[in-house]
Amino acid sequence: MSFFLIRLLQHFSHMELDLDAQPPEARPPSEWAGSEGQRGVEKIMPRMHLTLYIEGGLWVKMTEAEKAT
């Protein structure tokens, strides 16, 4: 599995969070902004049940890497 992920990621030159694609109910509360510690900088809502997951999904924008010649 890790080999597959590494090979997939090698095809992209840039990745960034797409916060606009995240559902509003899955975003951290606005009152968290400016708080001390990790809560003040969170842009996603990590959750845990049996495994760790991101509330609303983790959406990213990726730029395809140029082919090597």
N, C-alpha and C positions, 0 to 999 in steps of 0.2 A: 504494500500500500504506500509506504513512504517513497519508494522508487517512482511510482506513478505520479505522486504529488510533486516531487522534485522535477521530473521531466515536464509536467504541465506548467509549472511556474517558470521554467527556463524559456518558455515561449512568450513571456511578457516582460517588458522593460520597465513598466511603472504600474503601481497599484495604489489606490487611495480609497478610503471609506466613502461610500455614497450615502450620506446622511439624509438626503431628500427621499430616498427609496424606503427608508425606515418608517414603519407606521407610527403616527403620533403617539399612540398609547404605549408604544414600546420604548419611547425616548425617556431619558432621565428627567425627573421633575425640574422645572425652571428654578425652583428655590434652592436646588443643589448648587447652582452656579455660584462660584465665589466661596463655597464652603472650604474649610480646611481639609487637608488630606486628600485621599483618592477620590472621594465623593465629588469634590469640586472640579475635577478634570474629566470625569466619566462622560463618554459620548454614547455608550451602549449600556444595556442593562443585563449583566451576567446573571444567570439563574442556575439553580442546581436541583435536580430531581435524583435520578439514578446516575446521570451523567451531567457534565457541565454543558450549558447551551446559552445562546444569546437570544433574549426576548425579541421577537419580531424578525429574527434572522440577522446575519452579518452580510450586508450588501457592499460590494466593492466595484470600483471601475478599474479596468485593466487596459493598458496600452500594449498592443501586440509588438513584439520585438522585431527588428529588421532581420532579414535572413542574412547569414554570414556568407560572404562570397569566396 
